[in-house]
Amino acid sequence: MRPIPSDEVLLPAVVEAVQAAGHLLKKRFSADARPGNLDAVLAALQANDEASLGVLREALTRVRPGAGWIEDELQVGRLPPGEWWVTDPAEGNINHIHGMADWCVTATLVRDNVPVLAVVYLPMTGQTYTAVRGGGAYLDGVRLRVSDKTALDAALVGTGQARPGEDRETHRRIGQSVTAMLGSALVLRVSVPATLQLIQVAAGRMEAFWQYSQVLSGLLSGALLVEEAGGRISDTHGRPWNFTSRDFLATASALHAASVEVLSTIA
């Protein structure tokens, strides 16, 4: 029986797969794209997902044939035991189809509900973020470190919605958290997708990101990058985060307590 490769050994093949999917999506990208109605938006989103997913699934299945595959990119909750690929074939797809450059392709290997390997590729800049649990986080081979700021009043923080059609309760919590943080942080941004804010936390360009949703494909790769860059992951009340947590928080280590103090006021 052929030995199963370690996660470090596996990483280059995953990078190759994610970059191949990203290159395909870049060919499909047009800065002039302007879908005219909801039907056109949905059709463009689906076409991008199907094109990229075809590349990812073939390559990653070949790399790790025994791993399961999450069919629904809006999957929430715990996964069955074992290894699973969680991917977002077009993270920030809504930006892509409207001619904006803020999108990426991600792949995360999850083992027994713990992300252990992550790759995020930004085709429009050519940047590749990688992390293996216990091995650090990197941008194109250069090690990442979270911000060393110690005061929230100097921090750039962010949040955003996980998907269209969130319920009114989630909308309320997002709105209240924005108001609370506007009174505490220096600058707040609200944008999508989540991964593109999480990589900024991992790289030390932002200090915190939180989200009131548990769409795994938007959180797992960035969560591992932040952890491996020395940051903190929890829920918004500071409790250990897992796949069934109600919400999510990623911060620079020195600002975790201050971020929790603000966000834990949101019921």
C-alpha positions in Angstrom: 0.0 0.0 0.0 1.3 3.4 -0.9 2.0 5.6 2.1 -0.3 8.6 2.7 1.7 11.8 2.2 2.1 14.3 5.1 0.2 17.6 4.9 3.5 19.4 4.1 4.2 17.0 1.2 0.7 17.4 0.0 0.7 21.2 -0.1 2.4 21.8 -3.5 -0.2 19.7 -5.3 -3.0 21.6 -3.6 -1.4 24.9 -4.6 -1.2 23.7 -8.2 -4.9 22.7 -8.2 -6.1 25.9 -6.7 -4.0 28.0 -9.0 -5.2 26.1 -12.0 -8.8 26.8 -11.0 -7.9 30.4 -10.5 -6.3 30.7 -13.9 -9.5 29.4 -15.5 -11.6 31.9 -13.6 -9.3 34.8 -14.6 -9.8 33.9 -18.3 -13.5 34.2 -17.6 -13.1 37.6 -15.9 -14.1 40.8 -17.5 -13.8 44.3 -15.9 -16.8 45.3 -18.1 -19.1 42.6 -16.7 -22.5 44.1 -15.6 -25.2 41.4 -15.2 -28.5 43.2 -15.7 -30.9 41.3 -13.4 -31.1 38.6 -10.8 -31.5 35.8 -13.4 -28.3 37.0 -15.1 -26.5 37.2 -11.8 -27.5 33.7 -10.7 -26.5 32.2 -14.1 -23.1 33.9 -14.0 -22.5 32.7 -10.5 -23.4 29.1 -11.3 -21.2 29.1 -14.5 -18.2 30.3 -12.6 -18.7 27.8 -9.8 -19.1 24.8 -12.2 -16.1 25.7 -14.2 -13.7 26.2 -11.3 -15.2 23.2 -9.3 -14.5 20.9 -12.2 -10.8 21.7 -12.0 -10.6 21.5 -8.2 -12.5 18.3 -7.7 -10.6 16.3 -10.3 -7.2 17.5 -9.0 -7.9 17.3 -5.3 -9.6 13.9 -5.6 -6.4 12.6 -7.3 -4.3 14.1 -4.6 -6.3 12.7 -1.7 -8.7 10.1 -3.1 -9.9 9.0 0.4 -11.1 12.4 1.5 -14.7 13.3 1.3 -16.1 16.2 -0.7 -18.5 18.9 0.6 -20.9 19.5 -2.2 -22.6 22.6 -0.8 -20.3 25.6 -0.6 -22.8 27.1 2.0 -22.4 24.0 4.3 -22.6 24.7 8.0 -22.2 22.6 11.1 -20.0 19.6 12.0 -18.7 17.2 9.4 -18.6 13.4 9.7 -15.3 12.0 11.1 -12.4 11.7 8.7 -10.9 13.9 6.0 -12.9 16.3 3.9 -12.2 18.9 1.2 -13.9 22.2 1.8 -13.5 24.5 -1.1 -14.9 27.7 -2.4 -14.3 27.6 -6.2 -15.0 31.3 -6.6 -14.9 33.0 -3.2 -16.2 36.5 -3.9 -18.0 35.3 -7.0 -20.4 38.2 -6.8 -17.4 40.5 -7.2 -16.0 38.6 -10.2 -19.2 38.7 -12.1 -19.5 42.5 -11.6 -16.0 43.2 -12.9 -14.3 43.7 -9.5 -11.0 42.1 -8.6 -11.8 41.1 -5.0 -12.2 37.3 -5.4 -10.1 34.2 -4.9 -10.2 30.4 -5.0 -9.7 28.4 -1.8 -9.2 24.8 -0.7 -9.0 23.5 2.9 -8.4 20.0 4.0 -10.3 19.2 7.2 -9.5 16.3 9.4 -12.0 15.3 12.1 -13.5 18.8 12.1 -10.1 20.6 12.3 -8.7 22.5 9.3 -5.1 21.2 8.7 -4.1 22.6 5.4 -5.3 25.7 3.5 -4.5 27.4 0.2 -5.9 30.7 -1.0 -5.1 32.0 -4.5 -5.8 35.5 -5.7 -5.6 35.3 -9.5 -5.8 39.1 -10.1 -2.7 39.7 -8.1 -1.0 36.3 -8.4 -0.7 35.9 -4.7 -0.9 32.5 -2.9 -1.5 32.2 0.8 -0.8 28.8 2.4 -0.9 27.2 5.8 -0.3 23.8 7.3 -1.3 23.3 10.9 1.7 23.6 13.1 3.8 24.8 10.2 3.1 28.5 10.0 1.2 30.7 7.5 2.9 32.1 4.3 2.3 34.5 1.4 4.3 33.3 -1.6 6.8 31.7 0.7 7.2 34.6 3.1 6.1 33.9 6.7 3.1 35.9 7.9 2.6 37.5 11.3 -0.5 39.2 12.7 -0.5 42.8 13.8 1.3 43.8 17.0 -1.1 46.7 17.8 -2.2 46.7 21.4 -5.0 49.3 21.2 -8.4 48.9 19.5 -8.6 52.6 18.8 -5.7 52.2 16.3 -7.2 49.1 14.7 -8.7 48.4 11.2 -11.4 45.9 11.6 -14.1 44.3 9.4 -17.2 42.2 9.1 -19.6 41.2 6.3 -22.5 39.0 5.4 -21.9 35.3 4.6 -24.5 35.0 1.9 -27.6 36.7 0.5 -30.8 36.1 2.3 -29.6 36.1 5.8 -32.4 36.2 8.4 -33.5 39.4 10.1 -31.9 38.3 13.4 -28.6 38.0 11.7 -29.1 41.4 10.0 -29.8 42.9 13.4 -26.6 41.5 14.9 -24.5 42.6 12.0 -25.9 46.1 12.3 -25.5 46.4 16.1 -21.9 45.0 15.9 -21.0 47.7 13.3 -22.4 50.4 15.5 -20.5 49.1 18.5 -17.2 48.8 16.7 -17.6 52.2 15.1 -17.3 53.6 18.6 -14.3 51.5 19.5 -12.0 50.8 16.5 -10.2 53.4 14.3 -11.8 52.2 11.0 -14.3 49.6 10.1 -14.9 48.0 6.7 -18.0 45.9 5.7 -17.3 43.8 2.6 -17.3 40.4 1.1 -15.9 37.8 0.8 -14.8 36.8 4.3 -11.5 35.1 3.2 -10.2 38.4 1.7 -10.6 40.0 5.1 -9.1 37.1 7.0 -6.0 37.0 4.9 -5.5 40.7 5.8 -5.7 39.8 9.5 -3.2 37.0 9.0 -0.9 39.4 7.2 -1.1 42.0 9.9 -2.9 44.6 7.7 -6.1 44.3 9.7 -6.6 43.5 13.3 -10.0 41.8 13.5 -12.8 40.2 11.5 -16.0 38.8 12.8 -19.1 37.2 11.1 -22.5 36.1 12.3 -22.7 33.0 10.2 -21.0 29.7 9.9 -20.5 29.1 6.2 -17.5 26.8 6.4 -16.1 27.5 3.0 -15.8 31.2 3.8 -14.1 30.8 7.1 -11.9 27.7 7.3 -8.9 28.6 5.1 -8.7 32.1 6.6 -9.1 30.8 10.2 -6.1 28.4 9.7 -4.0 31.2 8.2 -4.8 33.6 11.1 -4.0 30.9 13.7 -0.8 29.9 12.0 0.2 33.6 11.8 -0.1 33.9 15.6 -3.7 35.2 15.8 -6.7 34.2 17.9 -9.8 32.4 16.8 -12.9 32.2 19.0 -16.6 33.1 18.9 -17.6 36.7 19.6 -17.8 36.0 23.3 -14.3 34.6 23.5 -15.3 31.0 23.7 -13.4 28.3 21.7 -14.7 28.3 18.1 -15.9 25.1 16.4 -18.1 24.2 13.5 -21.2 24.6 15.5 -20.5 28.0 17.1 -23.1 30.6 16.6 -20.6 33.2 15.3 -16.9 33.7 14.5 -14.1 36.1 15.5 -10.5 36.3 14.3 -8.1 38.8 15.8 -4.5 39.8 16.3 -3.6 38.2 19.6 -3.1 41.5 21.6 -6.6 42.8 20.6 -8.6 39.6 21.2 -9.8 40.6 24.6 -10.7 44.2 23.5 -12.6 42.9 20.5 -14.5 40.4 22.7 -15.4 43.1 25.1 -17.1 45.1 22.3 -18.8 42.3 20.5 -20.0 40.3 23.5 -22.5 43.1 24.1 -24.4 41.9 21.0 -27.1 39.5 22.1 
